[in-house]
Amino acid sequence: MQTLGLQPSRSTYDGFIRAIITTRGFSEGVKVLKVMREEKIKPHGSTLAVLAIICSRELELDLAESFLDEIS
């Protein structure tokens, strides 16, 4: 998308994160989240909640807590 000069929306990124964590794991989803933050795009609270749940299952409890703290 970006190679075509298009900027993905917040919802596009959120959908991509949800899709990628089911196939490649939470670490790949966190990488996409970092790209969102670099581009100053705030994720939906529901996406942060999904990431927190996945991190909890992987026993990444500090990371899960940080995602939950971001939900407003």
Beta strands, then each sheet from edge to edge (+ up, - down):
end
